[in-house]
Amino acid sequence: MALELRQSLKLSQQLVITPALEQAIRLLQLNHQELLTEVQTELIENPTLEEIPGTTPDGAPEPLPVKENDGPKLSDESPDPNSDPGDKVDWERFLEGYSADTFKRGTGAGNYEDLPPIEATLASGTSLAEHLLWQFRMQVCTDEEERAGRVIIHNLDERGYLPLPLEELAQRNELEFDAAEGGLLIVQSLDPIGCGSRTLSECLEIQAKTVFPEDPFLPLIVRDHLRDIERRNYAGIGKALGLDVEDVVEYHKMLQKLEPWPGRPFSRGQDHYVTPDIYVFKLGDEWQVVLNEDGLPKLRVSPYYLQMLRQGEAAKKDERDYIKNKLEAADFLIKSIYRRQKTIVQVMECILSRQRDFFDLGAEALRPMILRDVADEIGVSESTVSRVTTNKYVQCPAGLFELKYFFNSRISRANAEDVASEAVRNKIRQIIADENTRKPLSDQAIANLLAEEDFKVARRTVAKYREAMGILPSPQRKKMF
């Protein structure tokens, strides 16, 4: 059969996301702070977009016009449009207060004598590498050990650990292995003690020998029985080392004084500040939903460019096209922001109506709810609700919550109404908080207690929720003191 090329027409339908629709979707998933940044960027890039007079980002009103009696009266004479206003200024008198001697004497506009020195206000943190290198320079060692020590210090992670084998580090940096070992021993002796360790056991053993130099058992416990300490197997440790259980408990107390991450004080973790997108508060007997618009300017399309386009003042076609495109972009941005704000309020009002018991009683009254429930009620798609609730927060009397917090799966109850999974998590948290620390409850015991309250929760579900909340299993929660 011969093959040949042909041209044919075929009708088909496909979904195309236009740039305008893409911008609307992107605005919908921005949080409050990101929206402020987006608006400020558009105000800079689009000349046809402007703030409504009388509104500023900080909410302050524009200055009022000066009345006739509030200051010196202006001259009745009309100013000469060709004259320069600077000609009427006495520049010699104006510059008298800004001479070089003024700053030397510390008077006038250049008075800096009362200000604190820059060292008192300049904040500069010290990294772990800088702290270790400062000590390492005062150590006595060979040139190869010094080079190896610097390489090791610059390869430590935020915990203060050496994350790769010493042999691989020496091979990569063309170091002799003996010199690398010598440099590592020096680094491990610096403050904070334990930096340069490869494992948790090695880190704690180094600290145990330094903090408790006269005790022979604590390094042994750390090196050989750290897993038993984790499981609270005091009897097994005592039998292996010939110690009483009370002595092993005392060694556990001593072990808790050591630092598992010696580089922790030097870690520079950034704090993330959350700005709520919406507020929920109670006014009388009714709950109110208020959108957070702090710092968000009121926008409008510039009337100047609209008039210019209508009167045809832009002579060239490319100029008219440019103004028209910018006006359309500004108008679409304003409408998109309005629809975004309206959708967020609608979603929050729906959440409030469905989770009214949560706002009145707390987390235990949280009801099961999925995205489809809200989407069907307000008449939008599930993807729209997902974008609205992602990375957006609500401030209410119970605290600050992400909108995703209110969506939970359903947990069945034998003789009562189904509850949300978050309510079960909160119940597990309370049970563990009230347990006897000498005899902590197992996951099965917690499941049995929940069953007594008509919660149908399996042991593996309890274990999954407990791990998600960062709670240790029962052997590791046990305390003998």
Summary of the structure (lengths in Angstrom):
residues: 481
radius of gyration: 34.8
end to end distance: 88.4
largest distance: 106.7
contacts: 1209
relative contact order: 0.09
helix: 52%
strand: 7%
